C-alpha cells in the first residue's frame, strides 16, 4: 500500500528529521543556502531555550500555553457539558439551537480571530455593551493588557514542578480513596514524600536560570481563551449530546422511578457514564491548544509578546529569523507535550480493540 | 406530548436563549460592521445597525480576495478528492483485508492525525523545495492529501466495518479480486461515507492557515492567508476585514447548514471510535 509508505515518510520520517535538525546548528550561518553547513551540537538548542539568556520569550510562551490549555479545557468542557445537559431536556427548537452552538466550529480560526479582535477592541465591542443597560463601560483591555497574575520565578522551576506533581498525587489519592484504598494510600504517600522532599531540600535543588526571571499568566490571553472556548464548546457539546442520547431511556426512567431528581440523575447516573467522552475531548482539545497558531496570529498579530505561544514562536523562529534548528527544537518540545496525551490514548484504544476480538 | 410550564422549564429556555444570543453575537457583529459605511463605524456605536446597507465593502473585499478565493477553491477540491479516494481505499484494506499487524499499522496511522504540524513543517518545507513544489498550489495540495489520510482512513474504516464481511468473502469465492470487489460492492455502498469525509476534509482544508502561510508564495496563497493580510494592518477600517471574513466563512457555513447532519458525523468520527 503506497499510502502506508507515504505516512511512514511524511509522519515518522519527518518527525525523526525534525528531531535531528533540532540537534544541529542549522540556521546560525547561511540558513537558506542550498547546501548549508550543518554541524551536530547535541542538546544545546534545548538548554538555550530553557535556561539561556535570550530565550525568555520561549519560557513565557510555555507558561502561556500551559494556562491557555488548562483554561481552554475547563471552559470548553464545562460549557459544552452544561449546554448538552440543557439540550438533553428536549427544549422546543433543539435542532436550531444545536446548529447555533455548533456553527463556530465550521469557521476558520482566521475568520473568528478577526471578528473577535473587533469584539474585544479596548474602547468598543464587548466593553461598551454594559452602557446599553445603564452601567459604566468596562475598562478591561482584553488583548493588550500588560498585567500578569500568578507570577513565579523561573529559577524555581524544578521545585515548583515537583510541588505540582506532589499535589496531583495527593489529590488523585483522595479521588480514589473510597473505591481503591490501597492505591489511594500509595498515591498519597508518594505525594507527601515528594512534598516533604521539596520543603526540605527545595532550596538546594539546581536553579534553572542564573538570574531572576518572572513569568505568570498574562491577562491578555483571556481574550484568546474566550474566543477559543466560543469556537470549541459547541464541539464538546456535540460529543456530550451524542453520549447522552446513547444512554438508554430505560435507565433514565429507572432513575426517576427510584425518586432521583433530574439533577441527581445527571450528577450520579449520566455524567459518570460520559467519562470516555470527556477523555477524548481532553485529548482533542489539548492537542488543539498545543498547536494554536492561527487564532493568535489573527487576534493579536504575530509580534505580540504578551499573548505568545510556542507554536507561533516556532513559526517566527523558523521562517522569520531563519533559525531552523531552534525552531525545530521548539517543535519537538510541543510534539513531546502532545505525545504525552496522545500515545497513552492510542495505546489504550488499540488494546481495547484487541480485546474486542 | 403534554408540556408543563414549570419554573424550571422557563429557566431552561431563558438560559438557552441567552447562550444562543451570546453564540450568535460575533456573526451579528461581523455582518453589521461589514454593511456599514466606513465613516459610520465607530467604537461607541459598534453594536447598532447600519443606517443603510452598504454592499461596497463586500465588492471591494471580493476584489481583493478574489485570487485567494480561487486558489482556495482549487486547493480544497483537489485535496479533498485526493484524500477521500485514498482514504476510502485504505479504509477498505483496514476493515476487509486485515493482515497480521494491521491494527498496529492502523494505530500508527492514526497518530498522524494528532501530531502538532509544527513538528513536520521544516522537513516538509525542505522536501517541497527540493521537489520544486515550494510556493505553489501543487505542494500545498500534496501536503493536505497526505496529512488528511489518517482521518479519512479512520472514517472509512469505521464506515466499512458496518458492511458485512460475508459479502466480501462470497465475492472472493466467485473469483472477484481486490479492486473488482471494491468497484462493484464497496464503492457503491460508500456514498454516505464519501459525503461525511469530503465535507470534513473540505472544511479542514478551506480553513487551514499554517501551511498556507509557510509553504506558498503570495500569488498562490489561500483564502485564510489573504484574509489575515487584509485584516493585519493596524489602521484598517473594519468594514473590509469583516466583509472578507463573511466571504471566507460563507462556503463552509453553507455546507454546514445544508449538510449539518453529516458534518456532525465527521466530527464524532474524529473522536469517538467504534
HADDOCK unambig.tbl for C-alpha pairs under 7 A between the chains (distance, minus, plus):
assign (segid A and resid 6 and name CA) (segid B and resid 146 and name CA) 6.93 0.50 0.50
assign (segid A and resid 7 and name CA) (segid B and resid 109 and name CA) 6.89 0.50 0.50
assign (segid A and resid 7 and name CA) (segid B and resid 146 and name CA) 6.99 0.50 0.50
assign (segid A and resid 11 and name CA) (segid B and resid 112 and name CA) 6.04 0.50 0.50
assign (segid A and resid 14 and name CA) (segid B and resid 120 and name CA) 5.31 0.50 0.50
assign (segid A and resid 14 and name CA) (segid B and resid 123 and name CA) 5.71 0.50 0.50
assign (segid A and resid 15 and name CA) (segid B and resid 119 and name CA) 6.02 0.50 0.50
assign (segid A and resid 15 and name CA) (segid B and resid 120 and name CA) 5.78 0.50 0.50
assign (segid A and resid 17 and name CA) (segid B and resid 123 and name CA) 6.58 0.50 0.50
assign (segid A and resid 18 and name CA) (segid B and resid 119 and name CA) 6.39 0.50 0.50
assign (segid A and resid 18 and name CA) (segid B and resid 120 and name CA) 6.64 0.50 0.50
assign (segid A and resid 18 and name CA) (segid B and resid 122 and name CA) 6.83 0.50 0.50
assign (segid A and resid 18 and name CA) (segid B and resid 123 and name CA) 6.59 0.50 0.50
assign (segid A and resid 86 and name CA) (segid B and resid 12 and name CA) 6.82 0.50 0.50
assign (segid A and resid 97 and name CA) (segid B and resid 20 and name CA) 6.83 0.50 0.50
assign (segid A and resid 100 and name CA) (segid B and resid 20 and name CA) 6.46 0.50 0.50
assign (segid A and resid 100 and name CA) (segid B and resid 23 and name CA) 6.86 0.50 0.50
assign (segid A and resid 100 and name CA) (segid B and resid 24 and name CA) 6.94 0.50 0.50
assign (segid A and resid 101 and name CA) (segid B and resid 20 and name CA) 6.69 0.50 0.50
assign (segid A and resid 101 and name CA) (segid B and resid 23 and name CA) 6.32 0.50 0.50
assign (segid A and resid 106 and name CA) (segid B and resid 203 and name CA) 6.62 0.50 0.50
assign (segid A and resid 106 and name CA) (segid B and resid 252 and name CA) 6.27 0.50 0.50
assign (segid A and resid 106 and name CA) (segid B and resid 253 and name CA) 6.36 0.50 0.50
assign (segid A and resid 106 and name CA) (segid B and resid 256 and name CA) 6.88 0.50 0.50
assign (segid A and resid 107 and name CA) (segid B and resid 207 and name CA) 6.94 0.50 0.50
assign (segid A and resid 107 and name CA) (segid B and resid 249 and name CA) 5.90 0.50 0.50
assign (segid A and resid 108 and name CA) (segid B and resid 207 and name CA) 4.43 0.50 0.50
assign (segid A and resid 110 and name CA) (segid B and resid 224 and name CA) 6.17 0.50 0.50
assign (segid A and resid 110 and name CA) (segid B and resid 228 and name CA) 6.48 0.50 0.50
assign (segid A and resid 111 and name CA) (segid B and resid 245 and name CA) 5.06 0.50 0.50
assign (segid A and resid 111 and name CA) (segid B and resid 249 and name CA) 6.92 0.50 0.50
assign (segid A and resid 114 and name CA) (segid B and resid 231 and name CA) 6.82 0.50 0.50
assign (segid A and resid 115 and name CA) (segid B and resid 26 and name CA) 6.42 0.50 0.50
assign (segid A and resid 115 and name CA) (segid B and resid 30 and name CA) 6.18 0.50 0.50
assign (segid A and resid 115 and name CA) (segid B and resid 242 and name CA) 6.79 0.50 0.50
assign (segid A and resid 116 and name CA) (segid B and resid 26 and name CA) 6.96 0.50 0.50
assign (segid A and resid 123 and name CA) (segid B and resid 43 and name CA) 6.20 0.50 0.50
assign (segid A and resid 124 and name CA) (segid B and resid 43 and name CA) 4.45 0.50 0.50
assign (segid A and resid 124 and name CA) (segid B and resid 44 and name CA) 5.70 0.50 0.50
assign (segid A and resid 124 and name CA) (segid B and resid 46 and name CA) 6.84 0.50 0.50
assign (segid A and resid 125 and name CA) (segid B and resid 43 and name CA) 6.82 0.50 0.50
assign (segid A and resid 125 and name CA) (segid B and resid 46 and name CA) 6.37 0.50 0.50
assign (segid A and resid 128 and name CA) (segid B and resid 44 and name CA) 6.61 0.50 0.50
assign (segid A and resid 239 and name CA) (segid B and resid 268 and name CA) 6.53 0.50 0.50
assign (segid A and resid 280 and name CA) (segid B and resid 271 and name CA) 5.99 0.50 0.50
assign (segid A and resid 280 and name CA) (segid B and resid 272 and name CA) 7.00 0.50 0.50
assign (segid A and resid 287 and name CA) (segid B and resid 114 and name CA) 6.65 0.50 0.50
assign (segid A and resid 287 and name CA) (segid B and resid 116 and name CA) 6.95 0.50 0.50
assign (segid A and resid 291 and name CA) (segid B and resid 116 and name CA) 5.36 0.50 0.50
assign (segid A and resid 294 and name CA) (segid B and resid 209 and name CA) 6.22 0.50 0.50
assign (segid A and resid 294 and name CA) (segid B and resid 210 and name CA) 6.80 0.50 0.50
assign (segid A and resid 298 and name CA) (segid B and resid 228 and name CA) 6.24 0.50 0.50
assign (segid A and resid 311 and name CA) (segid B and resid 118 and name CA) 6.94 0.50 0.50
assign (segid A and resid 328 and name CA) (segid B and resid 119 and name CA) 6.99 0.50 0.50
assign (segid A and resid 331 and name CA) (segid B and resid 118 and name CA) 5.43 0.50 0.50
assign (segid A and resid 331 and name CA) (segid B and resid 119 and name CA) 4.89 0.50 0.50
assign (segid A and resid 332 and name CA) (segid B and resid 119 and name CA) 6.10 0.50 0.50
assign (segid A and resid 335 and name CA) (segid B and resid 115 and name CA) 6.59 0.50 0.50
assign (segid A and resid 335 and name CA) (segid B and resid 116 and name CA) 6.07 0.50 0.50
assign (segid A and resid 335 and name CA) (segid B and resid 119 and name CA) 6.31 0.50 0.50
assign (segid A and resid 338 and name CA) (segid B and resid 115 and name CA) 6.94 0.50 0.50
assign (segid A and resid 346 and name CA) (segid B and resid 107 and name CA) 6.71 0.50 0.50
assign (segid A and resid 350 and name CA) (segid B and resid 107 and name CA) 6.72 0.50 0.50
